């Protein structure tokens, strides 16, 4: 490990909701920083002013907080290397752009948008680079007087990187090893746009240097831009100051065909955001609103492209921090398996006690009618009773609802194939008078009562458990039926059996 203090950054653009690919990048940065007693920085890259979306920046903070991976330094928690928003560092980028020009590594380009469009129309493969830049309108082809006049008149221009032809840019990626790219395949990227703001290429290198970033974790899709950034590091700060590159594997669609995008939520019926994104035409619920625990989402995302090499799958955030290493990040792409994500969520629902679950499940449970008819202690007890049957937090709504309101519909079709007159007589026998004589105050007492009573009708306990469940719940789900009876209480059990018996008569008519 390098001797310098570890400093990593997550640098999203506030142009929309935070896709889970971005959230995984933030997570890997966080895990690496915490594993190495380093610093996790959030930097907002807002230089593309035309694509900014209101509330997107605040949404990023909310997602990271909900996932329990808050940054150590950010626009909200400034450290010594701020500001942490690129648009507030405009003069800094101009300074380094001018340095590149003075060193002969960049130049002014005065071509208008119309002229560039004409070039692209004439040549669909047009790229502004070494083989044609001397035929275009820039400070390499114009006289110094013409350049000075253009700048004095404040006519639009941009600043481009000057890439030398027939050379190789070589660098090492901590996952993919040695990489070398011929500069003939690299065009002269714009560094400063005609609005005076930098492009990603210049800004990211300057910011990473100024913020003393030691490792750059980012998606594999950025690998093609790495040679440009390596050149800028060499030209401005020296290759020895360059951070280590860690390009993460792509997250694929559930069918394995192509990179998972924000729009795939509709195609596959899955969440692709951490939390609800309520802006632009991509208004969708995220993992949070679909009933996921942040612990489960983090667990799932950590294993998309990384594995500690053990058979274990369920990890706390603390365990992930302790185990995380770059060496165990895989090169191959990771398929987004939504069913596996739900499996993790089910494991975490079972793992957490009800009082810890309540913090996340409350928005769903509080929609249950008559929820306030029971104390918070009773609700927590019921949550513990049913949580093994909950894959998503939204499942608590169905699994708990019958404890607060008697079922209005009973799924009679589920018992018709095995229904007979003897079972009919048994349930008709369960009148208030016959039930009230017994002490029924626990699951065990209910089980004893129904075992004894069904035996007197030559029935076994298993013969009457499903009909009893229908009477109490309305359908074929829920925990142990006698536990349900215990929590409903004797008077409510009697009332529901009476309603069930009435429904039997109606179905037989």
C-alpha positions in Angstrom: 0.0 0.0 0.0 1.2 3.5 -0.8 2.7 5.5 2.1 0.6 8.5 1.3 -2.7 8.8 3.3 -5.5 7.2 1.3 -7.9 9.7 -0.3 -10.6 8.6 -2.7 -13.5 10.4 -4.2 -17.0 9.8 -5.6 -17.7 12.5 -8.2 -21.2 12.3 -9.7 -22.8 14.8 -11.9 -26.2 16.2 -10.6 -28.0 15.4 -13.9 -30.6 13.0 -12.6 -31.3 10.2 -10.1 -28.4 8.2 -8.7 -28.2 4.9 -10.7 -27.1 1.8 -8.7 -23.9 1.7 -10.8 -23.0 5.0 -9.4 -24.0 3.9 -5.9 -21.8 0.9 -6.2 -18.9 3.1 -7.2 -19.5 5.3 -4.1 -19.7 2.1 -2.0 -16.3 0.7 -3.2 -14.7 4.1 -2.6 -16.2 4.2 0.9 -15.1 0.6 1.7 -11.5 1.2 0.5 -11.2 4.4 2.4 -12.5 3.0 5.7 -10.4 -0.2 5.3 -7.3 1.9 5.0 -8.1 4.6 7.5 -8.5 7.0 4.6 -10.8 9.8 3.5 -13.9 9.4 1.4 -14.7 12.6 -0.6 -17.9 13.6 -2.4 -17.2 16.0 -5.2 -20.0 17.4 -7.3 -19.1 17.7 -11.0 -21.5 20.3 -12.4 -19.6 21.8 -15.3 -22.2 20.6 -17.8 -24.6 23.3 -16.9 -27.1 22.5 -19.6 -27.8 19.0 -18.1 -28.2 20.0 -14.4 -31.4 18.9 -12.8 -32.9 20.6 -9.8 -32.7 18.7 -6.5 -30.3 16.1 -8.0 -27.4 17.2 -5.8 -29.5 17.0 -2.6 -30.8 13.6 -3.8 -27.2 12.3 -3.9 -26.6 13.3 -0.3 -29.9 11.6 0.7 -28.9 8.3 -1.0 -25.5 8.1 0.6 -27.0 8.9 4.0 -29.7 6.3 3.6 -27.1 3.7 2.7 -25.0 4.6 5.7 -21.9 5.6 3.6 -21.7 9.3 4.2 -18.6 11.2 2.9 -15.9 12.5 5.2 -15.6 15.7 3.0 -18.2 17.2 0.8 -19.9 20.5 -0.1 -21.8 20.0 3.1 -18.8 19.0 5.2 -16.0 20.9 3.8 -12.4 20.0 4.4 -9.1 21.8 3.6 -9.3 21.2 -0.2 -12.6 22.8 -1.2 -14.7 24.0 -2.7 -16.1 20.6 -3.6 -18.4 21.8 -6.4 -16.6 22.2 -9.8 -18.5 25.3 -10.9 -17.1 27.1 -7.9 -13.5 26.3 -9.1 -13.7 28.0 -12.5 -10.6 30.2 -12.2 -8.5 27.2 -11.1 -9.2 25.4 -14.3 -8.4 28.4 -16.4 -5.1 28.7 -14.8 -4.1 25.2 -15.6 -5.5 25.5 -19.2 -3.2 28.5 -19.7 -0.3 26.5 -18.3 -0.9 23.8 -20.9 -1.0 26.4 -23.7 2.2 28.0 -22.6 3.9 24.6 -22.5 2.7 23.7 -26.0 0.3 21.0 -24.8 -2.9 22.8 -25.6 -4.2 25.4 -28.1 -7.1 27.7 -28.8 -9.7 26.5 -31.3 -11.9 29.1 -32.9 -14.0 26.8 -35.2 -17.7 27.7 -34.9 -20.4 25.1 -34.2 -21.7 25.5 -37.8 -18.2 24.9 -39.2 -17.7 21.8 -37.2 -21.2 20.5 -38.2 -20.2 21.0 -41.9 -17.0 19.0 -41.3 -19.0 16.2 -39.7 -21.5 16.2 -42.5 -18.8 15.9 -45.1 -17.0 13.2 -43.0 -19.2 11.2 -40.5 -15.9 10.0 -38.9 -14.5 13.5 -38.4 -12.4 13.9 -35.3 -10.4 17.0 -34.4 -6.9 15.6 -34.1 -3.3 15.7 -35.3 -4.0 14.6 -38.9 -6.3 17.5 -39.6 -5.9 20.2 -37.0 -3.5 22.2 -39.2 -6.4 22.6 -41.7 -8.8 24.0 -39.1 -9.2 27.4 -37.4 -7.1 27.4 -34.3 -4.0 29.0 -32.8 -1.8 26.5 -34.6 -2.9 27.8 -38.0 -3.6 31.5 -37.3 -1.0 34.1 -36.7 -0.3 35.4 -33.2 -1.9 38.7 -34.2 -5.1 37.0 -35.4 -5.2 34.9 -32.2 -4.8 38.0 -30.0 -7.4 39.9 -31.9 -9.9 37.0 -31.5 -9.3 36.9 -27.8 -9.5 40.7 -27.4 -12.8 40.7 -29.3 -14.0 38.0 -26.9 -15.3 35.8 -29.6 -16.3 32.3 -28.7 -13.4 29.7 -28.5 -12.5 26.6 -26.7 -9.2 25.2 -25.5 -8.2 21.8 -26.9 -5.6 19.3 -25.8 -2.7 18.9 -28.3 -2.1 15.1 -28.7 1.1 14.1 -30.4 0.6 11.5 -33.1 2.4 8.1 -33.3 3.1 7.8 -29.6 1.9 5.4 -26.9 0.2 6.3 -23.7 0.8 3.5 -21.1 -0.5 3.1 -17.6 -1.4 0.4 -15.1 -4.9 -0.4 -13.9 -5.1 -2.2 -10.6 -7.7 -4.6 -12.0 -6.8 -4.9 -15.6 -3.0 -4.6 -15.5 -0.9 -2.8 -18.1 -2.7 -0.8 -20.8 -1.1 1.0 -23.8 -3.0 3.1 -26.3 -1.7 4.6 -29.6 -2.2 8.4 -29.6 -3.4 8.1 -33.2 -6.7 6.9 -31.7 -7.0 9.9 -29.4 -8.6 13.1 -30.6 -7.8 16.6 -29.3 -10.3 16.7 -26.5 -11.9 20.0 -25.5 -10.5 21.1 -22.1 -12.3 24.5 -21.7 -15.7 25.0 -23.4 -16.8 28.2 -25.0 -18.7 29.1 -21.8 -15.5 29.2 -19.9 -16.2 26.1 -17.9 -13.9 23.0 -18.1 -14.9 19.7 -19.5 -14.7 16.6 -17.4 -11.2 15.7 -18.7 -9.4 18.8 -17.4 -11.5 19.3 -14.3 -11.2 15.7 -13.0 -7.4 15.8 -13.3 -7.0 19.2 -11.7 -9.4 18.3 -8.9 -7.9 14.9 -8.2 -4.4 16.6 -7.9 -5.6 19.4 -5.7 -7.6 17.0 -3.5 -4.6 14.6 -3.2 -6.6 11.6 -4.5 -4.6 8.4 -4.3 -6.9 6.0 -6.0 -9.6 6.6 -8.7 -12.4 4.0 -8.5 -14.8 4.5 -11.4 -16.7 2.4 -13.9 -15.1 0.5 -16.8 -16.9 2.8 -19.2 -14.4 5.5 -18.3 -11.5 3.4 -19.3 -11.4 4.9 -22.8 -10.8 8.3 -21.3 -7.9 7.2 -19.1 -5.2 7.9 -21.7 -6.4 11.5 -22.0 -6.2 11.9 -18.2 -2.8 10.2 -18.1 -1.5 12.7 -20.7 -2.9 15.6 -18.6 -1.2 14.2 -15.5 2.1 14.0 -17.3 1.8 17.5 -18.8 0.7 19.2 -15.6 1.7 17.4 -12.5 4.1 14.6 -13.4 3.3 10.9 -13.7 4.7 10.2 -10.2 1.8 12.2 -8.7 -0.9 10.3 -10.6 -3.4 8.3 -8.6 -3.8 4.6 -9.1 -6.5 3.6 -11.5 -9.3 1.1 -10.6 -11.8 0.6 -13.3 -14.8 -1.4 -12.0 -16.6 -4.1 -13.9 -19.8 -3.2 -15.7 -23.2 -4.1 -14.2 -25.1 -5.9 -16.9 -28.9 -6.1 -17.4 -30.7 -9.0 -15.8 -30.5 -10.9 -19.1 -26.8 -10.3 -19.3 -27.2 -8.4 -22.6 -25.6 -5.0 -22.3 -24.9 -2.5 -19.5 -27.8 -1.8 -17.1 -29.2 1.7 -17.7 -31.6 4.0 -15.9 -34.3 3.1 -18.5 -34.0 -0.6 -17.9 -36.2 -0.2 -14.8 -39.2 -0.1 -17.1 -38.0 -2.9 -19.4 -37.4 -5.4 -16.6 -39.8 -4.1 -13.9 -37.0 -3.5 -11.4 -35.7 -0.5 -9.4 -32.5 1.0 -10.7 -32.2 3.9 -8.3 -31.2 3.9 -4.7 -34.2 6.0 -3.7 -37.3 7.5 -5.4 -36.3 9.9 -8.2 -39.1 12.3 -8.8 -37.8 14.5 -11.6 -37.9 14.5 -15.4 -39.5 11.6 -17.4 -37.8 9.0 -15.3 -39.9 9.3 -12.2 -39.5 6.0 -10.5 -39.4 4.4 -7.1 -36.0 3.2 -5.9 -34.9 0.3 -3.8 -36.0 2.2 -0.7 -39.6 2.6 -1.8 -39.7 -0.9 -3.1 -39.1 -2.2 0.4 -35.4 -2.8 0.6 -33.3 -2.3 3.7 -30.1 -0.3 3.0 -28.1 -3.0 4.7 -29.4 -5.5 2.1 -28.8 -3.2 -0.9 -25.2 -2.5 0.3 -24.6 -6.2 0.8 -26.0 -6.9 -2.7 -24.0 -4.1 -4.4 -20.8 -5.0 -2.7 -20.9 -8.5 -4.3 -21.6 -7.2 -7.8 -18.1 -7.4 -9.1 -16.3 -8.2 -5.8 -16.0 -11.2 -3.6 -13.8 -11.9 -0.5 -13.3 -15.5 -1.6 -15.5 -17.1 1.0 -18.8 -19.0 0.9 -20.4 -16.5 3.1 -22.8 -14.0 1.5 -24.5 -11.9 4.2 -22.2 -9.2 5.5 -22.6 -6.2 7.7 -21.1 -2.9 6.5 -18.4 -3.3 9.1 -17.5 -6.8 7.8 -17.4 -5.5 4.3 -14.9 -2.8 5.3 -12.7 -5.3 7.1 -12.6 -7.7 4.1 -12.5 -5.2 1.2 -9.5 -5.3 -1.1 -8.8 -4.3 -4.7 -7.3 -7.7 -5.4 -10.7 -9.3 -5.0 -12.5 -7.1 -7.6 -13.2 -9.2 -10.6 -12.5 -8.2 -14.2 -15.6 -9.8 -15.7 -18.9 -8.0 -15.8 -21.5 -8.6 -13.1 -25.1 -9.5 -14.0 -27.8 -7.6 -12.0 -29.9 -10.4 -10.5 -33.0 -8.8 -8.9 -34.1 -12.1 -7.3 -30.8 -12.3 -5.6 -31.2 -8.7 -4.4 -34.5 -9.8 -2.8 -32.9 -12.8 -1.3 -30.4 -10.5 0.5 -33.3 -8.4 1.7 -35.1 -11.4 3.1 -31.9 -12.5 4.9 -31.5 -9.0 6.5 -35.2 -8.8 7.5 -34.7 -12.1 9.4 -31.4 -10.9 10.8 -32.6 -7.6 12.3 -34.8 -7.4 15.4 -38.1 -5.7 15.0 -37.1 -2.5 16.7 -34.3 -2.1 14.2 -36.7 -3.0 11.3 -39.3 -0.5 12.4 -37.1 2.5 11.4 -37.3 1.3 7.8 -40.7 -0.5 7.7 -42.8 2.1 9.5 -43.8 4.0 6.3 -45.4 0.8 5.0 -46.8 -0.6 8.2 -48.4 2.8 9.1 -50.7 2.5 6.1 -52.5 -0.5 7.7 -56.0 0.4 8.8 -56.4 0.6 12.6 -52.7 0.3 13.2 -53.0 2.5 16.2 -55.3 0.0 17.9 -52.2 -1.7 19.3 -49.3 -0.4 21.3 -45.8 -0.1 19.8 -44.7 -3.0 21.9 -47.4 -5.2 20.5 -46.6 -4.1 16.9 -43.0 -5.0 17.4 -44.0 -8.5 18.7 -46.2 -9.0 15.7 -43.3 -7.9 13.4 -41.0 -10.5 14.9 -43.8 -13.1 14.5 -44.3 -12.5 10.7 -40.9 -11.3 9.5 -39.7 -14.7 8.2 -42.4 -14.4 5.6 -41.4 -11.0 4.4 -39.0 -10.7 1.5 -39.6 -6.9 1.1 -40.6 -4.4 3.8 -43.8 -3.9 1.8 -44.7 -7.5 2.7 -45.3 -6.4 6.3 -48.4 -4.6 5.2 -50.1 -7.9 4.1 -48.6 -10.0 6.7 -49.8 -7.8 9.6 -53.0 -6.4 8.2 -55.3 -9.2 9.6 -54.1 -8.5 13.1 -55.8 -5.1 13.0 -58.8 -5.7 10.8 -60.9 -8.9 10.2 -60.7 -10.2 6.6 -63.6 -9.0 4.4 -63.0 -11.8 1.9 -62.3 -15.4 2.6 -60.6 -17.6 0.0 -63.1 -20.5 0.2 -61.9 -22.1 -3.0 -58.8 -23.3 -1.3 -60.7 -25.7 1.0 -63.5 -26.8 -1.4 -61.7 -29.9 -2.7 -61.4 -31.5 0.7 -64.4 -30.1 2.4 -67.1 -32.4 3.8 -70.1 -32.4 6.1 -68.1 -33.5 9.1 -65.8 -30.4 8.9 -68.9 -28.3 8.4 -70.4 -29.7 11.6 -67.1 -29.1 13.5 -67.0 -25.4 12.7 -70.7 -25.0 13.3 -70.0 -26.5 16.8 -67.5 -23.6 17.6 -70.2 -21.3 19.0 -69.3 -18.7 21.5 -70.7 -20.8 24.3 -68.5 -23.8 23.4 -65.4 -21.6 23.1 -66.0 -19.4 26.1 -65.8 -22.3 28.6 -62.1 -22.9 27.8 -59.2 -20.9 28.9 -57.6 -19.7 25.6 -54.8 -17.3 26.3 -51.8 -18.9 24.5 -50.8 -20.7 21.3 -50.4 -23.9 23.3 -53.9 -23.6 24.9 -55.5 -23.0 21.4 -53.7 -26.0 20.0 -54.8 -28.2 22.9 -58.4 -27.0 22.5 -58.6 -27.6 18.8 -56.8 -31.0 19.1 -59.3 -32.2 21.6 -62.4 -30.8 19.9 -61.5 -32.0 16.4 -60.8 -35.5 17.8 -64.4 -35.6 19.1 -65.5 -35.2 15.4 -63.0 -38.0 14.3 -60.9 -35.3 12.7 -57.2 -34.7 13.0 -55.7 -31.4 13.8 -54.2 -31.1 10.3 -57.7 -31.4 8.9 -58.9 -28.2 10.4 -55.8 -26.0 10.5 -56.3 -24.6 6.9 -60.0 -23.7 7.4 -59.1 -22.2 10.8 -56.4 -20.1 9.1 -58.9 -18.9 6.5 -61.3 -17.9 9.3 -58.6 -15.8 11.1 -56.6 -14.5 8.1 -58.8 -14.9 5.1 -56.2 -16.6 3.0 -53.4 -19.3 3.1 -50.6 -17.3 4.6 -49.2 -16.2 7.9 -47.3 -17.8 10.8 -48.4 -20.6 13.1 -52.2 -20.4 13.2 -52.3 -20.8 16.9 -49.8 -18.0 17.4 -52.2 -15.9 15.3 -55.1 -16.9 17.5 -53.1 -16.0 20.6 -52.3 -12.5 19.3 -55.9 -11.8 18.1 -57.4 -12.7 21.5 -60.3 -14.9 22.3 -63.1 -12.6 21.6 -61.8 -11.7 18.1 -61.1 -15.4 17.4 -64.8 -16.2 18.2 -66.0 -13.3 16.1 -64.0 -14.4 13.1 -65.0 -18.0 13.3 -68.6 -16.9 13.4 -68.1 -14.9 10.2 -66.4 -17.9 8.6 -69.2 -20.2 9.5 -71.7 -17.7 8.0 -69.6 -17.6 4.8 -69.7 -21.5 4.7 -73.5 -21.3 4.7 -73.6 -18.8 1.9 -71.2 -20.9 -0.2 -73.4 -24.0 0.3 -76.6 -22.3 -0.8 
